[in-house]
Amino acid sequence: MLCLNFPGQQTCVADWWMKAKAVSAEVLYPDEPIVKVARADVEWMKQEADRNPRRRIRLCAHRDANDPLHEMLIIHTRETYVRPHKHVKKSESFHVMEGSVNIVLFDDEGSVNEVIRMGDYASGRQFYYRLAEARYHTLVIRSEYLVFHETTNGPFNRADTVFAPWAPEESDLTACKELMQRVARASERFGR
């Protein structure tokens, strides 16, 4: 059990982390019938996100990829690249628990056509959105970590995610960085 010290208290990560099924270094499925997450669990996940090459981690609360409802607690670091994509025949809801992010939506040619500025509830920003149509989108993370709860319909099928043809693959680090710098600048100017 991992224990973390917070001001005035020591908190230990739940035992189920030790029983979690890791599909990869980024994807965990708990092997317990009730999924419970505490602050210490999130801190542990942040450490793991920092260790992962793609700078992210997710805890799937659903039992497996075939579940009809997918709920995930996801952590991205500021350096996480989320290739612009859209979901075919799926909706997605997004609830920010910690951090700040600009959700950037594009037209099919790659022009920014909407920006949703989000933060946790206390920030006064939008803290929840639901996207019910297939629109290209990405995240511009504005804090050290972004902790969010995402819900979508399953089952998971890679073919249901369409990557924008104008967005580079993750393997092209220079092109990814250049795209995200342009998107960040455009998202800051958008709607001002």
N, C-alpha and C positions, 0 to 999 in steps of 0.2 A: 504494500500500500504506500502510495506517495503522499507525504504530508507537506503542506505549505503553511507558512506563517503569515498571517494578516495582522494588522494592528489590533492587539488585544485578544487574538484568538489563533488557534492552530486548527486547520481544516485538512482532512485527509480525503484523497480521491477515492471514490466508491470502489468497492471490491470488484464490481462487474467489469471495470476496465481491464482487469487481469484476465477476465474470461471472454473478452470481446473477440469476435472473429475478424481478423484483418484480411480484407480482400486484397488490399495493397497498403503501402505506407500512408495513403491518403484516405482510405475508405474503411470504416469500422462498422460492424454489425454487432450489437450486443447479443449475448447468448443468454438473456434473461427475459422473462415474460413481461416485466414492468421496467420501463426505461426511466431512470431518474438521473438528473444532471444537476450538480451543484457548482458553485463558483470555483472550487478547487479543480473540478473536472475541466472547466473551460480554461483555466490557467495551464493545466497539463496539456490540453489540446493546442494551446498557443505555442508551447515549447515544441510540440511535435510538428506543427506547421512550419516553424522556423527551421527544423531539420530536413523537411521534405524539399526535394529539388524544385517542385512546382509551387512551393510556399503556401500550402493549403492542407486542410484535413476536414473530414466530415464524419459525423456519427449518424448513421441511418437508424431511425427509430423503427422503421418497418422491418419485417423479418427477412425479406430477400428481394431480389430484383423483380420478381414476378408479382409482388404485392400490388393490388389495385390502387393503393394510396401510398405515396412516398412522402415521408416527413424526415427532414434532415436538419441537424445542427451543424452549421458550416463555419469554418474560420479561414479567412484569407489574410495574408499579410499585405502591407502596402505594395510589395513587389509582385504580387500575384497577377499574372496575365490571364484574363478571361477572354479568349478569342471571341470576337463578335459572332453571334449565332442566333438561331431562332428554333422554336420547337414546333414540330408539325403535330397537329391534333392534340395539343396539350395546353393546359393552363398552368400558370406558375404564380404562387404567392410568396411574398418576401417580407419578413418582419425583422427589422434591425433591433438587435439586443444591445450591442455595444459598437461604438465607432461611428464613422461617417463615410458616406459614399455618394457618388453621383451615378445613377442608373442612366445610361445614355442609349437612346433608341435611334435607329437609323432607317432611312429609306433603303430600297433595294440596291441603290448605287453607292451607298456608303456616306451619304450626307446626314449630318445630325438633324433630326427633326423633333426631338423632345429630350428634355433632361429632367429627371426626378431627383431632387436634392434630398437625401435621406440622412437621418441620424436616429439615435434612440429616442424614446418617448420624452425624456427630460430635455432634449435638445431644442424642442420646439419645431423641428423639421418634420417632414413626412416620415413616419416610422414604419409604414405598411403600404404595400401596393400589390395588386393582382393584375397580371397580364394574361388576357384570355384569347389573344390572337397571335398568329405567327409573325413576329416583328424582330428584326435583328436588334440585338442589344448586347451591352457589355457593362462592366463595372469600372469606374475610376475611384479607387479607394483613397480616401483622404485622411485616414488615421493609421496609426501603426498596425492595428488589427481591426478587422471587421468581423463581428460575430453576428450571425443571422440565422433565422429559422426559415427554411424553405419548404414549401409543400407543392407537390405536383401529382398528376395522376400517373399511375403505372399501367402496365409493367414497363420496365426500362428496356428500351431498344435503341441502340446507337443510331439507327437510321432515322429516328424521330428528331434528331438534332442535326440541323443544317448549318454548317459554318459559312460565313460570308466569303464569297470568292475573292473579295478585295482585301481580306484580312490575312496577314501572314500566319503560317503555322508556328507553333511554339518553338520549333527547332531553330528558327531564324531569329536569334535574339536581338540583333541590331534592328531588323525590320519591325519586330514587335515593339521595341522601345520607341522607335520613331512614330509608329502608329499611335501608341498610347499617349505620347507627348502631344501629337496633333489633336487627338480626341479630348485630352484634358484641357487644352487651350480652348477648343471649340465649346466644350461643355461649360467652361467658366463664362464665356461670352454669351452663350445661348440664353435668351429670355431676359437679358438685362436692359 
